[in-house]
Amino acid sequence: MGMADAPRLDADAPWLVVVNAASGRQEGDAIAALIRDTVSARGHQVSVRLVTHAEELEQTARQAAGQARDRNGLLVAVGGDGTLNTVAAAALEVGAAYSVIPGGTFNYFGRNNGFPTEPEAAIHAVLGGRLRPIQVGRVNERIFLVNASLGLYPQLLEDRESFKQQWGRSRPAAWGAALLTLLGRHRLHRLHLQSGDVDKHLLASTLFVGNNRLQLSDIGLPEAGEVDEGQLVGLVLRPVGRLGLVRLALQGALGRLADAEEIERLVFRRLRVAQGGWWRRRQVKVAMDGEQYLMRTPLVFEVASQPLWLVAPDPPQDEASG
């Protein structure tokens, strides 16, 4: 990971806040008011942009990022991992300082970086946080903070979204959607993987690339700490039956995925992925931080050349010393 100069962040830096209220205007208004009241009381100017239509998020984030850079201010994203990704991409593009008031179902980015889950506590964590560089992953022209994948995982996200419409946003609903996905029909992918000394052809149902130590630890991968050493961790799931997929999901939930023989694990800074078969030039669905994109192969998964400058709480002493 290259190291760009840290953005200037004044002691009384203004906050440029992007709130994704597409799933609930009333909830968005409430957290916007909480941010304004709490942060202005500490001597900071606050400008909140409430996004009520998902398609407006990217443009709003870019405008706010430009203003944050020009005013030596802080760009703050409020929402789930997909929202945090979009706003982070805008911050990275212009070199603005960035922070988050995280939400979402699993909240891996916020939890991994020490942010409380309760909004008011998270606001105070940002106010007392320090600016530090963190690693970002990239697939072709797009970044990811937590993970990126192709194959079975993007299908799981589609099923989770439809499940959420019926049962609401919760972890049990997410696991229910995952079970439905695993019991369905799955397309296999012929992949050509190239990274350093690795040059192999595999038939796989999923390629998953992680950039989040907490998520990788939760599923029991000993390579989780490699993320802190400037690497990405890849998982290639070989073809297995439906019951085999359910068993693997249970192993992951129990933090024992490292025991699975059907999964090949890779550690890398850059991985080129081409697809075999007659359809190799077609676009493929890639999921990044809970959002899906159509991308043309070959795909290049890599550590971004520049870090994201994040204002976050200090890590616990044992983690800092480790």
Wavefront OBJ file of the C-alpha trace (Angstrom):
o trace
v 0.000 0.000 0.000
v 1.448 3.339 -1.013
v 1.290 6.205 1.431
v -0.179 9.523 0.358
v 0.217 12.561 2.574
v -2.440 12.766 5.269
v -5.164 15.323 4.546
v -5.158 18.429 6.681
v -7.820 18.282 9.360
v -8.292 21.410 11.472
v -9.049 21.133 15.199
v -12.480 22.658 14.618
v -12.895 20.903 11.248
v -16.385 21.205 9.754
v -18.339 17.982 9.291
v -19.782 17.198 5.852
v -22.245 14.407 6.593
v -23.948 12.080 4.104
v -26.907 10.167 5.566
v -28.488 7.391 3.537
v -32.171 7.685 4.459
v -33.438 5.727 1.435
v -34.807 2.993 3.723
v -36.436 5.375 6.217
v -36.789 9.166 6.057
v -37.956 9.519 9.657
v -34.978 7.588 11.029
v -32.644 9.624 8.791
v -34.062 12.904 10.078
v -33.598 11.766 13.661
v -29.927 10.831 13.306
v -29.240 13.980 11.276
v -30.650 16.086 14.133
v -28.618 14.109 16.679
v -25.411 14.721 14.711
v -26.115 18.451 14.285
v -26.850 18.970 17.984
v -23.964 16.871 19.325
v -21.259 18.048 16.955
v -22.172 21.750 16.860
v -22.077 21.763 20.673
v -18.399 20.823 20.377
v -17.643 23.835 18.167
v -17.812 22.251 14.705
v -19.883 23.482 11.789
v -22.125 20.713 10.470
v -23.660 20.285 7.036
v -25.915 17.240 6.591
v -27.023 15.851 3.235
v -29.970 13.497 3.587
v -30.185 11.092 0.640
v -33.678 9.662 0.177
v -33.131 7.999 -3.218
v -30.348 5.433 -3.514
v -29.387 6.534 -7.032
v -28.451 9.986 -5.695
v -25.949 8.691 -3.130
v -22.831 8.608 -5.312
v -23.224 12.145 -6.678
v -24.069 13.538 -3.240
v -21.013 11.834 -1.753
v -18.718 13.307 -4.405
v -20.020 16.820 -3.832
v -19.610 16.504 -0.064
v -16.118 15.000 -0.460
v -14.977 17.938 -2.571
v -16.225 20.398 0.025
v -14.578 18.445 2.850
v -11.237 18.572 1.045
v -11.531 22.271 0.209
v -12.480 23.204 3.798
v -9.994 20.892 5.582
v -13.053 19.171 6.938
v -14.270 15.671 7.706
v -16.490 13.632 5.411
v -18.795 11.414 7.502
v -20.904 8.556 6.135
v -24.009 7.315 7.956
v -25.453 3.938 6.972
v -24.624 0.299 6.251
v -21.502 -1.100 4.642
v -22.728 -0.294 1.112
v -23.238 3.368 2.013
v -19.881 3.520 3.796
v -18.256 2.104 0.649
v -19.780 4.698 -1.684
v -18.819 7.638 0.520
v -15.342 6.191 1.158
v -14.752 5.954 -2.597
v -15.540 9.671 -2.890
v -13.160 10.488 -0.019
v -10.387 8.380 -1.531
v -10.816 9.977 -4.935
v -10.136 13.507 -3.644
v -7.983 12.722 -0.603
v -10.470 13.877 2.041
v -10.478 12.776 5.678
v -13.260 10.262 6.307
v -15.238 8.770 9.169
v -18.446 6.865 9.818
v -21.555 6.520 11.960
v -22.107 2.863 11.063
v -25.342 0.907 10.812
v -26.410 -2.123 8.813
v -27.009 -5.742 9.748
v -23.485 -7.035 10.373
v -21.559 -3.728 10.503
v -18.151 -5.300 9.878
v -16.364 -2.095 8.861
v -17.484 -0.127 11.901
v -16.849 -2.922 14.395
v -13.443 -3.746 12.914
v -12.360 -0.119 13.366
v -13.631 0.302 16.920
v -16.860 2.270 16.360
v -19.723 1.666 18.808
v -22.985 0.436 17.335
v -25.138 3.007 19.157
v -25.297 6.258 17.098
v -24.661 8.779 19.888
v -21.674 6.777 21.144
v -20.360 6.519 17.582
v -20.575 10.297 17.157
v -18.517 10.813 20.311
v -16.048 8.198 19.067
v -15.506 10.238 15.903
v -15.130 13.450 17.917
v -12.432 11.808 20.023
v -10.861 9.800 17.222
v -7.528 10.080 15.452
v -6.701 10.230 11.765
v -4.937 7.113 10.496
v -4.466 5.318 7.164
v -6.339 2.065 6.545
v -6.106 -0.456 3.743
v -8.665 -0.525 0.942
v -9.255 -3.302 -1.572
v -9.942 -2.719 -5.245
v -11.564 -4.712 -8.054
v -10.763 -3.126 -11.394
v -12.058 0.447 -10.999
v -14.084 -0.002 -7.762
v -13.006 -0.207 -4.144
v -14.196 -2.414 -1.311
v -13.766 -1.969 2.424
v -14.928 -5.351 3.734
v -15.141 -7.942 0.949
v -15.672 -8.603 -2.748
v -16.859 -11.797 -4.395
v -18.327 -13.490 -7.419
v -20.497 -16.569 -7.763
v -22.675 -17.786 -4.921
v -22.244 -14.794 -2.602
v -23.811 -12.210 -4.981
v -26.811 -14.539 -5.330
v -27.049 -14.693 -1.549
v -27.208 -10.887 -1.424
v -30.080 -10.853 -3.930
v -32.017 -13.400 -1.895
v -31.275 -11.510 1.327
v -32.736 -8.317 -0.152
v -36.012 -10.008 -1.121
v -36.111 -11.782 2.254
v -35.606 -8.436 3.997
v -38.644 -6.959 2.232
v -40.795 -9.647 3.811
v -39.152 -10.246 7.187
v -37.267 -7.032 7.917
v -33.586 -6.319 8.529
v -32.126 -8.703 11.101
v -29.448 -11.342 11.425
v -31.978 -14.227 11.642
v -33.550 -12.965 8.387
v -30.106 -12.794 6.778
v -29.332 -16.368 7.823
v -32.739 -17.513 6.547
v -32.030 -15.957 3.174
v -28.609 -17.620 3.130
v -30.179 -21.024 3.749
v -32.596 -20.516 0.845
v -29.696 -19.596 -1.420
v -27.636 -22.618 -0.428
v -30.538 -24.980 -1.143
v -31.104 -23.503 -4.609
v -29.359 -24.144 -7.930
v -25.882 -22.696 -8.439
v -23.833 -21.864 -11.475
v -20.217 -23.013 -11.524
v -17.358 -20.823 -12.748
v -14.196 -21.919 -14.522
v -11.558 -19.587 -13.119
v -7.952 -18.923 -14.071
v -6.152 -17.479 -11.032
v -2.797 -15.728 -11.291
v -0.932 -14.212 -8.344
v 2.823 -14.366 -7.824
v 3.746 -18.042 -8.040
v 0.081 -19.081 -8.272
v -1.149 -19.964 -11.764
v -4.034 -22.413 -11.705
v -7.363 -23.294 -13.289
v -10.215 -24.145 -10.934
v -13.897 -24.994 -11.150
v -15.583 -23.029 -8.370
v -18.983 -21.930 -7.133
v -17.600 -18.874 -5.337
v -14.544 -16.673 -5.099
v -14.548 -14.528 -1.959
v -11.882 -11.906 -1.164
v -11.723 -10.432 2.330
v -10.226 -7.154 3.570
v -11.694 -7.261 7.082
v -9.854 -8.987 9.908
v -12.983 -9.267 12.071
v -15.073 -11.007 9.413
v -12.270 -13.409 8.515
v -11.702 -14.170 12.205
v -15.410 -14.766 12.772
v -15.436 -17.590 10.221
v -12.280 -19.069 11.685
v -9.532 -18.285 9.181
v -5.990 -18.229 10.586
v -4.988 -15.867 7.765
v -7.213 -13.056 9.148
v -4.212 -11.169 10.536
v -2.668 -10.949 7.055
v -5.034 -8.039 6.333
v -3.123 -5.985 8.899
v 0.106 -6.839 7.042
v -1.001 -5.316 3.734
v -2.542 -8.437 2.183
v -5.946 -9.650 1.021
v -7.313 -13.117 1.793
v -9.081 -15.139 -0.880
v -11.345 -18.175 -0.536
v -12.173 -20.410 -3.492
v -15.116 -22.740 -2.895
v -14.892 -25.871 -5.035
v -18.106 -27.556 -6.297
v -20.092 -29.233 -3.512
v -23.682 -30.419 -3.166
v -26.462 -28.501 -1.459
v -26.101 -30.267 1.863
v -22.354 -29.713 1.640
v -22.984 -25.980 1.269
v -25.236 -25.965 4.317
v -22.538 -27.808 6.281
v -19.937 -25.234 5.190
v -22.251 -22.402 6.228
v -22.590 -23.966 9.675
v -18.823 -24.353 9.912
v -18.454 -20.667 9.066
v -21.076 -19.664 11.641
v -19.196 -21.694 14.251
v -15.850 -20.143 13.286
v -14.430 -23.393 11.885
v -14.187 -22.744 8.155
v -10.444 -23.395 8.193
v -11.265 -27.102 8.649
v -13.138 -27.266 5.318
v -11.265 -29.281 2.685
v -13.513 -27.913 -0.078
v -12.101 -24.412 0.339
v -8.769 -23.261 -1.035
v -7.256 -20.229 0.710
v -4.971 -17.625 -0.869
v -3.079 -14.641 0.535
v -2.047 -11.944 -1.944
v -1.671 -8.278 -2.797
v -2.857 -8.746 -6.369
v -4.907 -11.541 -7.946
v -5.916 -11.681 -11.608
v -9.055 -13.712 -12.275
v -10.058 -14.705 -15.802
v -13.010 -16.908 -16.685
v -12.850 -19.964 -18.911
v -15.501 -21.494 -21.139
v -17.353 -20.052 -24.085
v -18.799 -17.173 -22.020
v -15.488 -15.894 -20.642
v -15.852 -12.402 -22.149
v -19.264 -11.733 -20.708
v -19.874 -9.521 -17.712
v -20.048 -11.130 -14.299
v -21.818 -10.039 -11.130
v -19.421 -8.921 -8.426
v -20.611 -8.136 -4.909
v -18.714 -5.488 -2.964
v -19.651 -4.538 0.590
v -23.213 -5.703 0.083
v -23.814 -4.009 -3.288
v -23.685 -5.651 -6.719
v -22.071 -4.515 -9.952
v -21.721 -5.959 -13.443
v -18.026 -6.054 -14.334
v -16.091 -7.348 -17.306
v -13.439 -9.979 -16.870
v -10.602 -10.322 -16.264
v -11.063 -9.098 -12.719
v -8.067 -7.820 -10.780
v -8.416 -7.965 -6.998
v -5.702 -5.920 -5.307
v -4.730 -3.717 -2.419
v -5.421 -0.121 -3.481
v -2.297 1.935 -4.123
v -3.389 4.638 -1.647
v -4.881 4.260 1.833
v -8.146 5.713 3.068
v -7.551 8.293 5.822
v -9.996 7.381 8.571
v -10.826 9.213 11.809
v -11.464 6.382 14.259
v -11.111 5.536 17.949
v -7.724 4.322 19.144
v -7.555 0.516 19.051
v -7.433 -1.354 22.374
v -3.944 -1.472 23.861
v -3.458 -5.195 23.258
v -4.329 -4.806 19.560
v -2.130 -1.729 19.212
v 0.861 -3.504 20.727
v 0.157 -6.611 18.662
l 1 2 3 4 5 6 7 8 9 10 11 12 13 14 15 16 17 18 19 20 21 22 23 24 25 26 27 28 29 30 31 32 33 34 35 36 37 38 39 40 41 42 43 44 45 46 47 48 49 50 51 52 53 54 55 56 57 58 59 60 61 62 63 64 65 66 67 68 69 70 71 72 73 74 75 76 77 78 79 80 81 82 83 84 85 86 87 88 89 90 91 92 93 94 95 96 97 98 99 100 101 102 103 104 105 106 107 108 109 110 111 112 113 114 115 116 117 118 119 120 121 122 123 124 125 126 127 128 129 130 131 132 133 134 135 136 137 138 139 140 141 142 143 144 145 146 147 148 149 150 151 152 153 154 155 156 157 158 159 160 161 162 163 164 165 166 167 168 169 170 171 172 173 174 175 176 177 178 179 180 181 182 183 184 185 186 187 188 189 190 191 192 193 194 195 196 197 198 199 200 201 202 203 204 205 206 207 208 209 210 211 212 213 214 215 216 217 218 219 220 221 222 223 224 225 226 227 228 229 230 231 232 233 234 235 236 237 238 239 240 241 242 243 244 245 246 247 248 249 250 251 252 253 254 255 256 257 258 259 260 261 262 263 264 265 266 267 268 269 270 271 272 273 274 275 276 277 278 279 280 281 282 283 284 285 286 287 288 289 290 291 292 293 294 295 296 297 298 299 300 301 302 303 304 305 306 307 308 309 310 311 312 313 314 315 316 317 318 319 320 321 322
